Amino acid sequence: MAQDAETVSSAVKTKPAASGRFDQTSIILHWLTVLLILVQFSTAWLLDAVNQDDLAATIFDAHESSGALIWMVSLVRLVWRHRYAYLPPFPESMPKLQQTIAKANEYGLYALLLVQPVTGVGRVLFRGEPLDLFIWQVPGLFARNEEIRHIFVIGHEFGANALVALIGLHAGAALFHRLILRDGVLQRMLPWSSPTVGVSEAKPAPIASELR
């Protein structure tokens, strides 16, 4: 049974997508992550903007729950990526240094998406309060400890700033590939298919009849 599972896993990973795109599961998980990150940052901004306690509590519950979802989705993404995902190779024209930076950026994002929810949980639990996740409430597990909580607060704020920086770099690189290099890198992860994936969009050379 274990050998059969390994065979299936190997087949899924090595079978290239006909369009040169990432596999459908990887694409879905990627854009689900994007959506959850948007929820995280929008709820964090709204928390600073609202003045009503009841509304703030509801927004904070959404922030906590979406953070837990991000942690779970990121873990699933890592497992899927390691065992089953089809990862299109970098374009041959892409320098090795640029490839290394892209990989470092990607794994930096994974690390932050896994650590950020943990620091968020820590800042709540060490306030001595329960934690609301979805329809459940995790009771307060620790006595109030402002010194330890302050460490989690600083870590959470640093993680948020680092996340913004890496996301900006990631998005900027994707747009650079799309608008400047036109090498099909961005289209490989779009939720819709594109006929130009993996194909240079450079203007074709004129045919002989046009040269006459």
N, C-alpha and C positions, 0 to 999 in steps of 0.2 A: 504493500500500500504506500509506504513512504517513497519507494522508488518511482511508483506511478505518479505521485504528487510532484516529485522533482522533475519528472519528464514533462508533465503538463506545464509546470512553472517555466521550465526552459523553453518550451515551445512558444508560450505566450511572449516571453521576453525577446526571443530571437526572430519571431515572425514580424517582418517590417510592415508598417501600415502602407496600404497601396498609395495613399496620397502623400506620404512623407510626413504625416502629422503624428503628434502624440496619440496614444490610445485614448479611447473615449472616456474611460474611467478617470484617467489622469486629468483630462480636460475638465470634467465635471467637478472633481475635487479641487482643482485649481480655482475655478470661478466661484465655487462655494466658499472657499477661503477668502477670496476677494470680498464677497458679499458680507461675510462675518466681520472682516476687518473694518469695512465701512460702518457696520453697526457699532462696533467698538468705539471708533473715533467719534462718530456722531453722538452716541450716548454720553461719552466723556465730555464732549463740548456742551451738550445740553445740561449736564449736571452743573456746570459752572454758570449757565445762563438762567436757569429757572430759580424761582424764589419760593414756590409752594412745596411744603414738606411732603405731602402725599404724592405729588407728581414726581418729585425728586426720588422718592423711594421706589416708585414704579420704574423709572428710568434706570436707577442703579441695579434693580433686579434684572432688567434686560441686559445691562452691561455685564453682570456676573454670569448670567446664563450663556450669553454669546461667547464670553471668554472660555467657559467650560467646553462649549462646542468647538471652538477653535483648537483647543488642546487635543480633543478627541479626533477631529478631522486631520490635524497635522500628524498625529501618530499613525492614523490609517494611511495617510499619504506616504509616510516613510516606509511602512511595511509594504505597501503596494509598489512603490518605486523600487525597492530592493528585490522583490520576489517576482513581480508580474508585469510591471510597466514596460512598454516599448518606448525607448528614449532615442529619438532621431539623432544622428551624429551632428556635430557642429559642421557648418559649411567649411569646405576645404580652404577657402580664402581667409578664414578667421584665424588670426595669429594665436599661437599657443598661450601667450601671456593673457590675451583677452579671454580665452577659454578658461584659464585658471581663475581669473577674476570673476567670471560668470558663475563658475562652480562655487567659489568661496562666498559670493553674494547669496546664492541659493541656499547653501547650508547654513549661512548666518541667519537667513530668514527663518528656516526651520527651527534653529536653536532658540531664537527670540519668541517664536510662536508657541514653543513648548514651555519656556521659562516665564514668559510674561503672565500667563494665568496663575502660575504658582506664586509669584510675588503679589499678585492681586488678592489671592486667597489669604496669604500671610498677613497682609495689611488689615484684613477684616477680622481674622481669627484672633490676632494678638491685640485687637481692640476689645476683646472679651465679649464679642457679639456673635449671634448665629449667622450662618451663611445661607442665603436663599438661592437655590439652583432649580430652575424650572418650576415644578410643582412641589418640590421638597424643601425642607429647611434643615440644614445641618446645624445641630446645636453648638453653642460655644464650647470649644475644646480646651481653650487656654484662658488663664486669668489675664486681665489687662496688663500689658507690658509695653509701655511707650518706647523704651529703648530698642527692643527687638522690632517693634512695629515700625519704628523710624527707618530701620535698615531696609525693610520691605518697601516702604514708601519711596525711599530714594531709588531702590532697584527698579521699582515699577515705573517711575518717571524717567529714569535713564533708559530703560527698555523701550518705552514709548518713543522717545526721541531717536534712539538707534533704529527702531522699526521704521519710522518715517524716512530716515536717511537711506536705509537699504531699499525700501520700497521705491523711493524717488530714483535711486540709481538703477534699479531693476526696470522700472517703467521708462526711464530715459533711454536706457540701452535698447529696449524693445522698439521704441519710436525711432531711434537712430538706425536700427536695422531695417525698419519699414520705409522710412522717408529718405534716407541717405544711401544706405548700402543696397536696399531692395533685394535682399537675398532670401526672402521667404521665412525668416526666423520667427517673426511675430505671428504670421498666419498659422504656424504649426500648433499654436495653443488657443487660437480663436474658437469660440463655440460653434462657428459655422465653417464649412469647408471653403477652400479657395483654390482656384486652378493654378495659382502662381507659386504654390508652396514648393520650395526647393528649386525653383526655376528663376534664373536671372531675369529681371525686368528691363534690362538694357535694351535700347532701341536696336532692332535687328538691322543687319547690314543690307543695303539696297541690292536688289537682284540685278542681274546683268542687263535686262531690258531697260531699267531705269537709268543705267549709266550711259546709255547711248544718246 
